[in-house]
Amino acid sequence: MLPDWKDIQYLQTGSPAQRAAHATLQQHAVLAALQVYDPILVGTFPLDIMVAGSDLDIVCEVHDCVEFSQRVGQHFSHCSAYSFQSLRSREPPCWVASFYLEGIEVELFGQPLPTKQQNGYRHLVVEARLLAAGGTTLQEKVRDLKAQGVKTEPAFAKLLALPGDPYQALLNLETYSDQELRQLVGQRS
């Protein structure tokens, strides 16, 4: 059974890196500061597939860029390498803040979509289900590719021989049953 991704308490029983990430997020009250944006930690840390240089990615539901920029700046602009940018060329638009806490890069992604509808969250859920189907073998293979510089979604797509754009290919697996995912992983990894 997958954890409740909105409650980062699952990190406390994870790997040393996951426990350290939990401590950092709690100590700096990151999710508390973002609570109005329904934040969810996504990416490599929840899945325990991080490598050196992996960051803490947090998706947020944001409808007012100015207010988001002000709130994030109020809480985190004092942090090392703080930056805030607007990616309005993307659809839907996206606002990204990044900074370092305890030597770990944190990236906040704001989009005018509920967090559970954002691709970062959707990828997290599919990847967690794939890892549940493939076990530690798939987890180690993904981590090995990531250590070679391959991004997470392309690593999964490569290992599972998914055609086309790796980001979309993973989203195409959302409707697969757990049994179908087990079969896919068994056949292709």
C-alpha positions in Angstrom: 0.0 0.0 0.0 1.3 3.4 -0.9 1.7 6.1 1.7 -0.4 9.2 2.1 2.0 11.4 0.0 0.5 14.6 1.6 1.8 13.5 5.1 5.6 13.3 5.1 5.7 11.2 8.2 6.5 8.2 6.0 9.9 9.6 5.5 10.7 9.0 9.2 10.7 5.3 8.7 12.7 5.4 5.4 16.3 5.4 4.5 18.8 7.7 6.2 18.5 10.2 3.4 14.7 10.2 3.7 14.9 10.7 7.5 17.4 13.6 6.9 15.0 15.2 4.3 12.1 14.9 6.8 14.2 16.6 9.5 15.2 19.4 7.2 11.6 20.0 6.0 10.4 20.0 9.6 13.2 22.1 11.1 12.6 24.8 8.5 8.8 24.4 8.5 8.8 24.3 4.7 5.4 22.6 4.3 3.8 24.6 7.1 4.9 27.8 5.3 3.3 26.5 2.1 0.2 25.0 3.7 -2.2 27.3 1.8 -1.0 25.9 -1.5 -1.7 22.2 -0.6 2.0 21.3 -0.9 3.1 17.7 -1.7 6.7 16.4 -1.8 7.3 14.6 -5.1 10.2 13.3 -7.0 13.1 11.1 -5.9 13.0 11.5 -2.1 9.5 10.0 -1.5 10.5 7.0 -3.7 14.0 6.6 -2.1 15.7 6.7 -5.5 17.7 9.9 -4.8 21.4 10.1 -5.7 24.0 12.7 -4.9 22.7 16.1 -5.9 19.0 15.1 -5.9 16.7 17.9 -4.7 13.5 18.1 -2.7 10.7 18.9 -5.2 7.4 20.3 -3.8 4.3 21.0 -5.9 2.0 23.7 -4.9 -1.4 24.9 -6.2 -0.9 28.6 -7.0 -3.3 30.9 -8.6 -1.7 34.3 -7.7 2.0 34.5 -8.7 2.6 37.7 -6.9 1.2 36.4 -3.6 3.2 33.1 -4.0 6.4 35.0 -4.7 5.9 37.2 -1.7 5.1 34.3 0.7 7.9 32.2 -0.6 10.3 35.1 -0.4 9.2 36.0 3.1 10.0 32.5 4.3 13.0 31.4 2.1 14.7 34.4 0.4 17.4 34.4 3.2 18.4 30.8 2.1 21.4 30.1 0.0 21.1 30.5 -3.8 17.5 31.7 -3.5 15.8 32.4 -6.9 12.2 32.8 -8.1 11.2 32.6 -11.7 8.0 32.6 -13.8 7.7 30.1 -16.6 4.7 31.6 -18.3 5.6 30.0 -21.6 4.5 26.7 -20.2 0.9 25.6 -20.2 -0.3 25.8 -17.6 2.1 28.5 -16.3 4.5 27.5 -13.7 6.4 29.5 -11.0 9.6 28.0 -9.5 11.4 29.0 -6.4 14.7 27.3 -5.5 17.1 27.5 -2.6 19.3 25.4 -0.4 18.5 24.1 3.1 21.1 22.0 5.0 23.0 21.5 1.7 19.9 20.1 -0.1 18.4 22.0 -3.0 14.6 22.6 -2.5 12.5 23.5 -5.6 8.9 24.7 -5.2 6.7 24.4 -8.3 3.5 26.4 -8.3 0.8 25.8 -10.9 -2.9 26.9 -11.1 -3.9 23.2 -10.8 -4.8 21.1 -7.7 -1.5 19.4 -6.6 -2.8 15.9 -7.2 -3.5 16.9 -10.9 0.0 18.2 -11.5 2.4 16.1 -13.5 5.0 15.9 -10.7 2.4 14.3 -8.4 1.0 12.0 -11.1 4.5 10.8 -12.0 5.2 10.1 -8.3 2.1 7.9 -8.1 2.9 5.9 -11.3 6.6 5.5 -10.4 5.7 4.4 -6.8 3.4 1.8 -8.3 6.0 0.6 -10.7 8.6 0.3 -7.9 6.1 -1.7 -5.9 5.7 -4.0 -8.9 9.4 -4.2 -9.6 10.8 -4.2 -6.1 14.4 -3.4 -5.1 15.7 -4.6 -8.4 13.9 -1.9 -10.4 14.7 0.6 -7.7 18.4 -0.1 -7.9 18.4 0.0 -11.7 16.6 3.4 -11.7 19.1 4.7 -9.1 22.0 3.4 -11.2 20.7 5.3 -14.3 20.2 8.4 -12.2 23.7 8.2 -10.9 24.8 8.3 -14.6 22.9 11.6 -15.0 19.6 10.3 -16.5 16.6 12.1 -15.2 13.9 10.1 -13.3 11.2 9.7 -15.9 13.6 8.9 -18.7 15.2 6.3 -16.5 11.9 4.5 -15.9 11.0 4.8 -19.6 14.4 3.4 -20.7 14.2 0.5 -18.3 10.7 -0.4 -19.3 11.2 0.3 -23.0 8.4 2.8 -23.1 8.1 4.5 -26.5 7.9 8.2 -27.1 8.2 11.1 -24.7 9.1 9.5 -21.3 7.1 12.0 -19.3 3.9 11.3 -21.3 4.7 7.6 -21.5 4.6 7.3 -17.7 1.3 9.2 -17.5 -0.1 6.7 -20.0 0.4 4.0 -17.3 -1.9 5.7 -14.8 -4.8 3.6 -15.9 -3.0 0.3 -15.7 -4.0 -2.0 -12.9 -1.4 -3.2 -10.5 -1.4 -6.6 -12.2 -0.8 -4.9 -15.6 2.1 -2.9 -14.1 3.6 -6.1 -12.7 3.3 -7.8 -16.1 4.9 -4.7 -17.8 7.8 -4.6 -15.3 8.3 -8.4 -15.6 8.4 -8.4 -19.3 10.6 -5.3 -19.9 13.0 -4.8 -17.0 
